[in-house]
Amino acid sequence: MLDDKLLERYSRQILLPEIDLVGQEKIRQASVLIVGCGGLGSMVALFLAGAGVGKLTLVDADSVEVSNLHRQLAFRESDVAKPKVQALKDQLLALNSEITVTAFLGRFGVDPESDTGLLGDADMVIDATDNLSSRHAIERSTRIMGKPWIMGAATRLHGQVAAFSQSRAEGCYQCMTPSEDNSRGFDCRNEGILGPVVGVIAAWQAQDALLFLSGKNLEWGVLRIYDATQQRIDRLVVTPRAECHAS
Ligand SMILES: [Zn+2]
């Protein structure tokens, strides 16, 4: 149970009828796997650590680069050249020493055995990768393991978020994006990205994760598309495809 110190720490969150003491306790006992520790993953991780998610597992193979610092605000100049998972773990534990953070230096979707181990006791998976093949790998492994996940993507001044349930009754990522072709090259490296746009999408993923972990149901299978140039949000409801072998 939450002691007085934790009650004070999370008081503004516990005050919300949507969270309450019961939801906070569920958040404290929750485990989340965050795949990718760049712009999305680092921001989602900060929100979840701050909110008191009991166990976070971070996966990323890259090191911090100077060109990350304009948007990946969890990192400091002194983190440049350090593995992102280690630098992020240090920041998260400095923010909240009550939680457990595990850092995995490597890629998700390369070794099925390793993926299964990483998914282990996760209650939810956050996609914070930057390519279609990684998202399809997350879709496949979370479907097999029966885990819900939240995809997120951001480039230029646009972003997308969608959540998929444990059952995939609403359809799946493959129904929404059948192609695994990465060649169109929509990534930050060659398209550019504005920091706050990543922040919007990461905040949205973290918000959905916290509501789910505290016991709320999410609107599964709805792709939310954010366009900062028009300050506009569009919604597309995913339709399960009959020909999709995944659903
Ligand atoms: Zn499908």
Residues whose N, C-alpha, C, O or C-beta is under 5 A from the ligand:
A	BS01	ZN	G171 C172 Q174 C175 C244 A246 S247
